[in-house]
Amino acid sequence: MTDLSAFIAGLPKVELHVHHVGSASPRIVAELAARHEGRTRVPADPEALASYFEFRDFAHFVEIYLSVVDLIRDQSDVRLLTFEVARELARQQVRYAELTVTPYSHVHRGIPAPAFCEAIEDARRAAEAEFGISLRWCFDIPGEAGLPAAEQTLRIALDERPDGLVSFGLGGPEIGVPRPQFKPYFDEARAAGLHSVPHAGETTGPGTIWDALRDLGAERIGHGISAAQDPALLAHLAERQIPMEVCPTSNVRTRAVRAIEEHPLPRLVEAGLLVTINSDDPPMFGTTLDDEYAVAARLLDLDAAGLAGLARNAVTASFLAAPDKDKLTAEIDAYLAGHRS
C-alpha cells in the first residue's frame, strides 16, 4: 500500500460528497470554539475534538454536527471556514469539488442570506486564485427541519443564485423524514436549472432510494449503500448509470455499516454501478479523501489503474462542463501514464 499511498496522494481528484461545516478541520473548529468561548460546548482544544467526534449512532452524529454549525456566527466565520476547506481539499490534489452547503442552518441562526452567499463566493474566488481548485455549491435541505427549511432553502437558492450554485440536495436524518414530501421543492429547483442530488439509502432501505429517483428526480444518489439489498434497484441504477456518492468511513463511523469489511461497496461495483468515492465529513470521521481512496483500494483490490478509474468516475459524475471534464480526465490519464513509465 506504500506505493499506492504515494500514487493516491498525487492523483488528481474530484470530490462530490463533502459537507461544508463537516469539513472544518480540528484547527478551524478549535479556532471558532475559542472565538465563542463560554457560548459553546465544543472543545477549543484540537486534541479533545477526537473524543468529541466519537458518535454513538447517526442521531448523535447529527447532534454533534449541529453543535459545530452553531460555531458559525457571522460572515467572517463563513468565509474562514470555506477558504480553509478549499485549502485542505487542494492539498489532496482535488481539482474540483461540489461542496454540500446548508444555508438554512446559518440564516436560521442570524446570518442574512445575501451575506452568507457573499462569504462563500468570496472564499470560492480566492481559493481558485490561490490554490487552483474550483468549488461549486449544492444547497441542501436539512431534512430534520422539515418543510419550512425546504421552502427557505429553495428561496435562498433561487433568489440569491450565487455563481457557484449547481445543485439542490437533501441531507440530515433519513429515518422519519420521507423523501416524497420534498417533491414540490425539487420540482421548482430543477425547473430553475439546478441538478438534483439528495441523500438516500444511507440509514434506511432501498425504498428511500426509489423515492429519491421517482419523486425528487435524483441525478446522483448521496450514499445509496442500501441499494445493495435490492437486485431490481441495482439493475435500474446500473442501466441508467446514475452515480453513487459512496463514503465508506462515514458509514462505519455513523454506525450505518457495522465494520468496514462489511461495507457493500464491492457489491455496488460488481453490479456495474457508477461509483464515486468521497469523504462526507472528513475531520469528524477521522479521514480524508486520500484515506477513502485507500479504503476503496483495499475493499476492491485495486491497483493504480483501478484507482485512476475511480477518479475518472467522479469526473464523469460531476456537473462540470464537457470541455472541463475532458481536460481533467486527460490530466488523470497523464498522471497514470507517468506512474507506469
RODO-2510 file (C-alpha; in nm, 4 decimals, decimal comma):
residues 341
     n   res          X          Y          Z
     1     m     0,0000     0,0000     0,0000
     2     t     0,3001     0,2330     0,0445
     3     d     0,3414     0,2678    -0,3303
     4     l    -0,0350     0,3105    -0,3742
     5     s    -0,0424     0,5695    -0,0964
     6     a     0,2068     0,7808    -0,2872
     7     f     0,0041     0,7323    -0,6048
     8     i    -0,3177     0,8363    -0,4277
     9     a    -0,1516     1,1420    -0,2771
    10     g    -0,0645     1,2754    -0,6235
    11     l    -0,3750     1,1587    -0,8085
    12     p    -0,5862     1,4480    -0,9460
    13     k    -0,9292     1,4120    -0,7882
    14     v    -1,2874     1,5327    -0,7808
    15     e    -1,4862     1,5397    -0,4549
    16     l    -1,8652     1,5181    -0,4943
    17     h    -1,9959     1,4445    -0,1454
    18     v    -1,8382     1,6605     0,1210
    19     h    -2,0174     1,8864     0,3657
    20     h    -1,9245     2,2477     0,4255
    21     v    -1,9317     2,2580     0,8069
    22     g    -1,8421     1,8902     0,8320
    23     s    -1,5123     1,9637     0,6569
    24     a    -1,3900     2,2043     0,9237
    25     s    -1,0506     2,0792     1,0410
    26     p    -0,9800     2,0394     1,4155
    27     r    -0,7659     2,3524     1,3898
    28     i    -1,0520     2,5577     1,2453
    29     v    -1,3159     2,4098     1,4788
    30     a    -1,0904     2,4872     1,7752
    31     e    -1,0300     2,8410     1,6495
    32     l    -1,4032     2,9005     1,6083
    33     a    -1,4752     2,7453     1,9505
    34     a    -1,2173     2,9769     2,1070
    35     r    -1,3815     3,2770     1,9367
    36     h    -1,7086     3,1829     2,1066
    37     e    -1,5703     3,0508     2,4369
    38     g    -1,8361     3,0338     2,7060
    39     r    -2,1138     3,0110     2,4475
    40     t    -2,0446     2,6612     2,3129
    41     r    -1,9791     2,3109     2,4419
    42     v    -1,7428     2,2332     2,1532
    43     p    -1,3862     2,1915     2,2868
    44     a    -1,1368     2,4620     2,1896
    45     d    -0,8558     2,2037     2,2112
    46     p    -0,7891     2,0240     1,8791
    47     e    -0,6836     1,7073     2,0620
    48     a    -1,0052     1,6981     2,2672
    49     l    -1,2102     1,7087     1,9475
    50     a    -1,1141     1,3486     1,8631
    51     s    -1,3170     1,2157     2,1559
    52     y    -1,5902     1,4755     2,0984
    53     f    -1,6288     1,3330     1,7472
    54     e    -1,6969     0,9767     1,8710
    55     f    -2,0525     0,9064     1,7586
    56     r    -2,2888     0,6589     1,9242
    57     d    -2,5214     0,6494     1,6229
    58     f    -2,6487     0,8693     1,3402
    59     a    -2,8737     1,0741     1,5695
    60     h    -2,5772     1,1537     1,7946
    61     f    -2,3722     1,2486     1,4900
    62     v    -2,6410     1,4988     1,3843
    63     e    -2,6447     1,6437     1,7383
    64     i    -2,2667     1,6940     1,7377
    65     y    -2,2706     1,8237     1,3803
    66     l    -2,5248     2,0915     1,4734
    67     s    -2,3117     2,1988     1,7693
    68     v    -2,0335     2,2742     1,5207
    69     v    -2,2812     2,4559     1,2960
    70     d    -2,3536     2,6781     1,5968
    71     l    -1,9912     2,7979     1,5854
    72     i    -2,0560     2,9742     1,2536
    73     r    -2,1936     3,3021     1,3856
    74     d    -2,1148     3,5667     1,1244
    75     q    -1,9980     3,6328     0,7701
    76     s    -1,6286     3,6209     0,8639
    77     d    -1,6737     3,2752     1,0196
    78     v    -1,8364     3,1534     0,6963
    79     r    -1,5565     3,2939     0,4830
    80     l    -1,2832     3,1474     0,7065
    81     l    -1,4413     2,8022     0,7084
    82     t    -1,4981     2,7914     0,3324
    83     f    -1,1492     2,9076     0,2402
    84     e    -0,9829     2,6609     0,4792
    85     v    -1,1934     2,3720     0,3483
    86     a    -1,0693     2,4586    -0,0011
    87     r    -0,7107     2,4665     0,1240
    88     e    -0,7399     2,1133     0,2661
    89     l    -0,9032     1,9757    -0,0483
    90     a    -0,6395     2,1340    -0,2720
    91     r    -0,3661     1,9809    -0,0548
    92     q    -0,5052     1,6414    -0,1591
    93     q    -0,4873     1,7305    -0,5303
    94     v    -0,8621     1,7895    -0,5546
    95     r    -0,9115     1,9941    -0,8695
    96     y    -1,2882     2,0327    -0,8443
    97     a    -1,5346     1,9881    -0,5564
    98     e    -1,9090     2,0193    -0,5208
    99     l    -1,9477     2,1233    -0,1597
   100     t    -2,2765     2,0494     0,0161
   101     v    -2,3809     2,3709     0,1881
   102     t    -2,6808     2,4131     0,4200
   103     p    -2,7655     2,7838     0,4086
   104     y    -3,0811     2,7386     0,6163
   105     s    -2,8761     2,6399     0,9224
   106     h    -2,6817     2,9662     0,9088
   107     v    -2,9619     3,2009     0,8037
   108     h    -3,1801     3,0488     1,0764
   109     r    -2,9051     3,1404     1,3242
   110     g    -2,8981     3,5032     1,2154
   111     i    -2,6629     3,5374     0,9181
   112     p    -2,8512     3,7152     0,6365
   113     a    -2,8768     3,5076     0,3197
   114     p    -2,7025     3,7688     0,0991
   115     a    -2,4128     3,7919     0,3466
   116     f    -2,3827     3,4134     0,3642
   117     c    -2,3736     3,3781    -0,0135
   118     e    -2,1293     3,6676    -0,0456
   119     a    -1,8937     3,4967     0,2024
   120     i    -1,8882     3,1586     0,0283
   121     e    -1,8488     3,3217    -0,3121
   122     d    -1,5616     3,5388    -0,1910
   123     a    -1,3895     3,2300    -0,0498
   124     r    -1,4560     3,0351    -0,3718
   125     r    -1,2920     3,3011    -0,5891
   126     a    -0,9969     3,3419    -0,3518
   127     a    -0,9419     2,9646    -0,3318
   128     e    -0,9405     2,9286    -0,7090
   129     a    -0,6860     3,2089    -0,7391
   130     e    -0,4609     3,0826    -0,4575
   131     f    -0,4974     2,7031    -0,4733
   132     g    -0,6182     2,6345    -0,8277
   133     i    -0,9257     2,4483    -0,7036
   134     s    -1,2743     2,5041    -0,8455
   135     l    -1,5556     2,4924    -0,5895
   136     r    -1,9245     2,4603    -0,6685
   137     w    -2,2218     2,4503    -0,4316
   138     c    -2,5029     2,2074    -0,3611
   139     f    -2,7576     2,3878    -0,1414
   140     d    -2,9225     2,1174     0,0644
   141     i    -3,2313     2,0980     0,2811
   142     p    -3,1694     1,9838     0,6404
   143     g    -3,4389     1,7191     0,6419
   144     e    -3,4841     1,7216     1,0185
   145     a    -3,6058     2,0848     0,9973
   146     g    -3,8963     1,9893     0,7723
   147     l    -4,0826     2,1738     0,5006
   148     p    -4,0181     2,5278     0,6330
   149     a    -3,6452     2,4589     0,5842
   150     a    -3,7154     2,3250     0,2360
   151     e    -3,9039     2,6410     0,1429
   152     q    -3,6346     2,8714     0,2781
   153     t    -3,3522     2,6730     0,1177
   154     l    -3,5276     2,6930    -0,2176
   155     r    -3,5898     3,0674    -0,1816
   156     i    -3,2261     3,1335    -0,0907
   157     a    -3,1100     2,9239    -0,3854
   158     l    -3,3351     3,0943    -0,6386
   159     d    -3,3306     3,4495    -0,5003
   160     e    -2,9564     3,4711    -0,4301
   161     r    -2,8404     3,2262    -0,7011
   162     p    -2,4669     3,2516    -0,6278
   163     d    -2,2447     3,1909    -0,9292
   164     g    -2,1102     2,8640    -0,7871
   165     l    -2,4502     2,7044    -0,7258
   166     v    -2,5093     2,3939    -0,9406
   167     s    -2,7377     2,1605    -0,7460
   168     f    -3,0096     2,1114    -0,4868
   169     g    -2,9923     1,8424    -0,2202
   170     l    -3,1471     1,6876     0,0879
   171     g    -2,9445     1,5791     0,3900
   172     g    -2,9855     1,5062     0,7581
   173     p    -3,1607     1,2012     0,9052
   174     e    -3,3497     0,9705     0,6710
   175     i    -3,5498     0,7845     0,9360
   176     g    -3,8776     0,9674     0,9872
   177     v    -3,8069     1,2086     0,7003
   178     p    -3,9854     1,0703     0,3908
   179     r    -3,8444     1,1894     0,0600
   180     p    -4,1749     1,2364    -0,1319
   181     q    -4,2809     1,5376     0,0791
   182     f    -3,9959     1,7384    -0,0737
   183     k    -4,1066     1,6809    -0,4338
   184     p    -4,2510     2,0330    -0,4953
   185     y    -3,9261     2,1964    -0,3857
   186     f    -3,7114     1,9723    -0,6052
   187     d    -3,9504     2,0251    -0,8960
   188     e    -3,9056     2,4008    -0,8695
   189     a    -3,5290     2,3795    -0,8237
   190     r    -3,4961     2,1517    -1,1267
   191     a    -3,7177     2,3793    -1,3349
   192     a    -3,4742     2,6598    -1,2496
   193     g    -3,1825     2,4540    -1,3848
   194     l    -3,0414     2,3057    -1,0651
   195     h    -2,9369     1,9403    -1,0538
   196     s    -3,0977     1,7009    -0,8037
   197     v    -2,8597     1,5264    -0,5610
   198     p    -3,0450     1,4042    -0,2493
   199     h    -2,9058     1,1749     0,0183
   200     a    -3,0877     0,8406     0,0205
   201     g    -3,0321     0,4837     0,1356
   202     e    -2,7675     0,5599     0,3967
   203     t    -2,9530     0,4594     0,7144
   204     t    -3,2773     0,3417     0,5501
   205     g    -3,3582     0,0745     0,2947
   206     p    -3,3798     0,0743    -0,0841
   207     g    -3,7277     0,2292    -0,0758
   208     t    -3,5753     0,5642     0,0125
   209     i    -3,3573     0,5485    -0,2989
   210     w    -3,6579     0,4617    -0,5163
   211     d    -3,8378     0,7629    -0,3650
   212     a    -3,5415     0,9887    -0,4411
   213     l    -3,5393     0,8722    -0,8017
   214     r    -3,9144     0,8836    -0,8631
   215     d    -4,0173     1,1857    -0,6577
   216     l    -3,7059     1,4036    -0,6465
   217     g    -3,5643     1,3303    -0,9924
   218     a    -3,2288     1,2341    -0,8402
   219     e    -2,9406     1,2564    -1,0877
   220     r    -2,6922     1,1281    -0,8305
   221     i    -2,7534     0,9488    -0,5020
   222     g    -2,5818     1,0600    -0,1822
   223     h    -2,4555     0,7386    -0,0143
   224     g    -2,7123     0,4915    -0,1563
   225     i    -2,5470     0,1914     0,0062
   226     s    -2,8739     0,0094     0,0788
   227     a    -2,9182    -0,0336    -0,2971
   228     a    -2,7119    -0,3484    -0,2481
   229     q    -3,0203    -0,5071    -0,0861
   230     d    -3,2432    -0,4735    -0,3952
   231     p    -3,1454    -0,6501    -0,7205
   232     a    -3,4083    -0,4581    -0,9201
   233     l    -3,2735    -0,1265    -0,7919
   234     l    -2,9155    -0,2300    -0,8680
   235     a    -3,0183    -0,3154    -1,2237
   236     h    -3,2010     0,0172    -1,2602
   237     l    -2,9040     0,2191    -1,1311
   238     a    -2,6576     0,0264    -1,3461
   239     e    -2,8653     0,0545    -1,6626
   240     r    -2,9023     0,4322    -1,6264
   241     q    -2,5523     0,4828    -1,4809
   242     i    -2,6898     0,7015    -1,2031
   243     p    -2,3813     0,7888    -0,9975
   244     m    -2,3468     0,6835    -0,6350
   245     e    -2,1616     0,9077    -0,3903
   246     v    -2,0102     0,6453    -0,1600
   247     c    -1,8387     0,7472     0,1660
   248     p    -1,7081     0,4254     0,3286
   249     t    -1,5554     0,5508     0,6554
   250     s    -1,8526     0,7782     0,7207
   251     n    -2,0884     0,4811     0,7010
   252     v    -1,8898     0,2970     0,9664
   253     r    -1,8460     0,5977     1,1953
   254     t    -2,2212     0,6740     1,1944
   255     r    -2,2953     0,3026     1,2503
   256     a    -2,4796     0,2719     0,9194
   257     v    -2,2371    -0,0163     0,8498
   258     r    -2,1032    -0,2306     1,1345
   259     a    -1,7470    -0,2680     1,0060
   260     i    -1,5516    -0,1581     0,7016
   261     e    -1,5117    -0,5227     0,5965
   262     e    -1,8919    -0,5432     0,5693
   263     h    -1,9265    -0,2347     0,3513
   264     p    -2,1396    -0,3001     0,0391
   265     l    -1,9069    -0,1049    -0,1930
   266     p    -1,7833    -0,4240    -0,3670
   267     r    -2,1439    -0,5323    -0,4376
   268     l    -2,2253    -0,1945    -0,5910
   269     v    -1,9208    -0,2117    -0,8180
   270     e    -1,9830    -0,5758    -0,9131
   271     a    -2,3395    -0,4804    -1,0142
   272     g    -2,1987    -0,2291    -1,2648
   273     l    -2,2939     0,0932    -1,0850
   274     l    -2,1105     0,4195    -1,1500
   275     v    -1,9459     0,4565    -0,8092
   276     t    -1,7567     0,7594    -0,6826
   277     i    -1,5500     0,7771    -0,3635
   278     n    -1,5979     1,0688    -0,1253
   279     s    -1,5225     1,1795     0,2309
   280     d    -1,8521     1,3277     0,3624
   281     d    -1,7441     1,4991     0,6901
   282     p    -1,3751     1,4072     0,6904
   283     p    -1,2330     1,5621     1,0113
   284     m    -1,5357     1,4481     1,2116
   285     f    -1,4820     1,0930     1,0861
   286     g    -1,1030     1,0985     1,1189
   287     t    -1,0484     1,0571     0,7465
   288     t    -0,9509     1,2378     0,4268
   289     l    -1,0367     1,1840     0,0621
   290     d    -0,6921     1,0264     0,0199
   291     d    -0,7767     0,7848     0,3027
   292     e    -1,1082     0,6962     0,1375
   293     y    -0,9311     0,6071    -0,1863
   294     a    -0,7001     0,3812     0,0164
   295     v    -1,0024     0,2170     0,1804
   296     a    -1,1586     0,1632    -0,1623
   297     a    -0,8342     0,0126    -0,2902
   298     r    -0,8428    -0,2450    -0,0080
   299     l    -1,2134    -0,3275    -0,0423
   300     l    -1,1982    -0,3571    -0,4205
   301     d    -0,8398    -0,4921    -0,4531
   302     l    -0,7418    -0,2091    -0,6862
   303     d    -0,4083    -0,1192    -0,8389
   304     a    -0,3099     0,2261    -0,9640
   305     a    -0,5152     0,1863    -1,2820
   306     g    -0,8218     0,0944    -1,0765
   307     l    -0,7778     0,3989    -0,8552
   308     a    -0,7430     0,6205    -1,1603
   309     g    -1,0681     0,4666    -1,2816
   310     l    -1,2433     0,5777    -0,9625
   311     a    -1,1067     0,9284    -1,0144
   312     r    -1,2436     0,9259    -1,3709
   313     n    -1,5821     0,8117    -1,2392
   314     a    -1,6006     1,1230    -1,0227
   315     v    -1,5223     1,3439    -1,3214
   316     t    -1,7951     1,1686    -1,5226
   317     a    -2,0466     1,2085    -1,2380
   318     s    -1,9658     1,5747    -1,1775
   319     f    -2,1578     1,8714    -1,3124
   320     l    -1,8515     2,0114    -1,4855
   321     a    -1,8928     2,1271    -1,8433
   322     a    -1,7841     1,8711    -2,1057
   323     p    -1,4584     2,0514    -2,2030
   324     d    -1,3568     2,0725    -1,8360
   325     k    -1,4347     1,7031    -1,7893
   326     d    -1,2169     1,6190    -2,0885
   327     k    -0,9323     1,8310    -1,9536
   328     l    -0,9426     1,6741    -1,6084
   329     t    -0,9759     1,3206    -1,7449
   330     a    -0,6698     1,3840    -1,9612
   331     e    -0,4802     1,5005    -1,6524
   332     i    -0,5714     1,1797    -1,4679
   333     d    -0,4659     0,9682    -1,7672
   334     a    -0,1353     1,1532    -1,7950
   335     y    -0,0697     1,1045    -1,4243
   336     l    -0,1345     0,7301    -1,4535
   337     a     0,0887     0,7059    -1,7615
   338     g     0,3669     0,8835    -1,5736
   339     h     0,3309     0,6409    -1,2839
   340     r     0,3658     0,3441    -1,5176
   341     s     0,6678     0,4774    -1,7056
***
